[in-house]
């Protein structure tokens, strides 16, 4: 899994398996409807939300080092928002095909979460 803040630039669309816009809320945070085929929705490339992530992925493993960097980044972002009286925040989490990045040595993801 790759976690990127702000942009997906540099990741070929063919490598993207799923993208989630995560806000840490369950209110209106679902794209998939009851009865939707998960594989079809993923192939359509829709940006999914928190409840979709919970249903499809469940969770991700983040190493202690990556967790520390992630928490530090989110803390810095939220401190910025607080200072400027902004209240909206999302993390864009993109799941990519790791074998594609191995086969394509020109592709170097900006942040790898194991």
HELIX and SHEET records of a PDB file:
HELIX    1   1 UNK A   13  UNK A   15  5                                   3    
HELIX    2   2 UNK A   38  UNK A   44  1                                   7    
HELIX    3   3 UNK A   50  UNK A   56  1                                   7    
HELIX    4   4 UNK A   64  UNK A   83  1                                  20    
HELIX    5   5 UNK A   98  UNK A  103  1                                   6    
SHEET    1   A 4 UNK A   2  UNK A   4  0                                        
SHEET    2   A 4 UNK A  91  UNK A  96 -1                                        
SHEET    3   A 4 UNK A  16  UNK A  22 -1                                        
SHEET    4   A 4 UNK A  47  UNK A  49  1                                        
END                                                                             
